[in-house]
Amino acid sequence: MCYIVCPADEETNGYSAQYSSTGFTDMGNTGNEGIYRHFIYLLLFMILKFKPDVVITEKGLSDLACHYLSKAGVTAIRRLRKTDNNRIAKACGAVIVNRPDELQESDIGTGAGLFEVKKIGDEFFTFIVDCKDPKACTVLLRGPSKDMLNEVERNLQDAMAVARNILKNPKLVPGGGAAELTVSATLKQKNPKLVPRERPNAKSLVTALVLLQKETSLKRKDIISAFVSCIGS
């Protein structure tokens, strides 16, 4: 699998003079179709000599370039977003190059297992699966409406952020009042061992923690006021 950033369409007219290996000095502005066809052929020859199965580019591909690639049995994907291009390169082990003459054998990604195109709904999607040691992946979300998809995407991002935080800092605080009950139970056990003047404060704190666990439907101000009243008593 080969990843190219430079275009291979009509936009190459102003770019062709940079290729000194072609032997032409002014191919972009002559209007000669033969020179243009020869230049496209030279660009593709630099790519096809490595015998890739799929060529992916962030820029455009002309019909002539697609014709040459099709004759060589190569599938081409054009105008791919940069973020998607980076993910696919990580998944397949390829290196993105800016110019075809800079392409090397080591830049070709050989980690892709299966390349296929599927139609889901009214749109076509490209799948690159069964990759060897992939460093990136894609999650495909489906839903009945755009609003539902946006909600699912937000929930997925939150879940992934939680998983990332757990991996970075493997500590977890359970919800549902579990932390408050644990602290209150620990204070109840240690209350007899405290000095007499500290026992009323610990008892009030235990009552406040139990209240926080039970009154989960209260607003934040009500919870704080109830907590302060229990501590004060």
Secondary structure, DSSP 8 states (H G I E B T S, - for coil): -EEE-S-BSGGGGGTGGG-GGG--S--SSS--HHHHHHHHHHHHHHHHTT--SEEEESS-B-HHHHHHHHHTT-EEE-S--HHHHHHHHHHHT---BSSGGG--GGGS-----EEEEEEETTEEEEEEES-SS-S--------SSHHHHHHHHHHHHHHHHHHHHHHHS-----TTTHHHHHHHHHHHHHGGGS-GGGHHHHHHHHHHHHHHHH-TTS-HHHHHHHHHHHHH-
